[in-house]
């Protein structure tokens, strides 16, 4: 059985993200808060992994800079909106409208990756490298920030600022779990 490659891993996560959006939209009370927290965490670690590994790899491909730049711009806008929603909380007035906007933006972003970025990777990158990238993505996600940090879209920023942000995020997550 072949190892999962980075494209397959990220496409699977795109499906999980869509499912979490549905769950947040349909849930109520504490279940909604938990579903939203899961969505925030998955989006945060997913985008960090893409910024650290996928976009730099795409930049190595002819024509890849423009594709990667467009995805990074989309990610920055989504992080800002996700950060606003995270600060508001799912019970706040206006949350549902912003959540729908975020959902539309994130789904469009995923479709752009699946139509532009991922085919470039499959066409121009050896399978063994794609598989190694998947393992690296899984490792990066284990230490990635669990909250959105607008402005940390470059691989350098994620490498330098990501670990301290991840520690702070995990402490904040722990405190939130302890509070009623």
N, C-alpha and C positions, 0 to 999 in steps of 0.2 A: 504494500500500500504506500502510495506516494505521500510525502510530507505536505502539509497545508502550506500554500505559498501566501505571500503578503496580500495579493489581490483578493484571493478567496477569503482570507481572514477579514479584510476590511469590508468586503461585500456582505459577509455574514453579519458584521457589526452594523452595517447600514440597515439590515433587516431588523436587528434588535432595537435600533434607535427608533425606527418607524413603529414597532410594537410598543415601545415605552411611551411614545407620544400618544398612541391610542389609549394606553392604560391611564396616563395622567388625565386625559380628557374625560374618561368615563368614571374614574374613581372619585370618591368623596372623603372628606375628613382626613384622618390620619393615613389612610391607604393612599390618598392622593399626594400627601406630603412625602410619603416614602417612595412612591413611584416617581415623583418629580426629582427627589434627591438621587435616585438611581439614574434618571435621565441626565441630570447635571454631571454626575460622575462619569458616566459612559461617554458623553459628548466631550468632556474635558480631557480624559485620557486618550480617547480616539484621535482628537485633533492634535494633541501634543505629539503622539506617535507619528502622525502624518507629517507634521512640521519638522520633526527631527530626522525622519528617514525617507519618506516617500517623495516629498517635494524636492529635497536635494538630489535624489536619484533622478527624478524627471528633468531637473535642470541640466544634467549631463547629456541629455538627448537633444539632438538638433531640433530647435523649435520649442524646447521644453521650458525655457525661461518664461515665455508669455503665458503658457498654460499654468505653471506653478504660481506665477504672480497673481493671476486671476483667482486661483483657489485660495491663496493666502489672504487676499482682499475679502473674499467671501467669509473666510474663517474669522477674520477680525470683526466684521460686522455681526456675525453670529455670536461671538464671544461677548461683545458689548451688550447685546440684547439678552443673552443668557445670564450675564452678570446682573443686569437690571431685574430680571425675573427672579433670580436667586435672592437678591436683596429684598424684593417685595414679598415673596412667599406666595404659595398657591391660593391663599384665602383673600388676597388683596383685590381691591376693585381695579379692574382693567387688566388683570392677569390673563384672563382667557383670550382677550384680543391680542395681547403681545405674544402669548403662547402660539396662537395660530400663525402669526407673522413669523415667529421663529421656526415653526414647523415647515412652513412654505420655503423659507430660506435654506434650512438644513436639507430638505428633500431636493431642492434645486441644486444645491452644492453637491450632494451625493450623486445626483444624475450627471452633473458635469464631470465629476471624477470618473464615474463608470463609463462615460462616453469618450472622454478625452485622455485623462491621465492614465487610467488603468490599461487601456489598449496600448499606449506608448510603452508602458513598463513591460507588458507581455511580449511585445514585438522586439524590443531592444535589449532586454535583460535576460541573462541565462536563468534557467529554471532553478538551478542550485542557489543562485544569488537571491532569487525571489523567496525561496524557502528559508534561507538564512535571514532575510529581512523579516519574515514572519516571526521567527524566534526572537529577533531583536525587538520587534514591536511588542511582543508579549512581555519581554523583560522591561522595556521602557514604560509600559503601562503599569507595571507593578510599583514603580517609583514616581509616576507622573502626578502632577497636581490634580486634585479631585474637584477643583472649582475652576471656573473660567478666569483667565488673567489676560484681558485685552492688552495688546502691546507686546506680548511674548509670542509672536508668530514665527520668528526666525529660529533656525536650529541652534544658532549660537546663544540666543536669549534663553531658549528652553534648557540648554545644557548648563548655562551659568546660573540662571535664576530659578529654573524648575525645581531642583532639589529643596532649596529653602522654602519655596512656595508650597511644595508638596508636604513638607513637614508641618507648616502652619495650617494647611488645609486639613490634614489628618488630625491635628490637635483640635481644630474647630469641629470636625466631624465627631470626635470623641466627646467633646463637651456637649454638643447638640443631643447626642444619644443619652447623656446623663440627665439632661433637663426634662422636666415634665412637659 
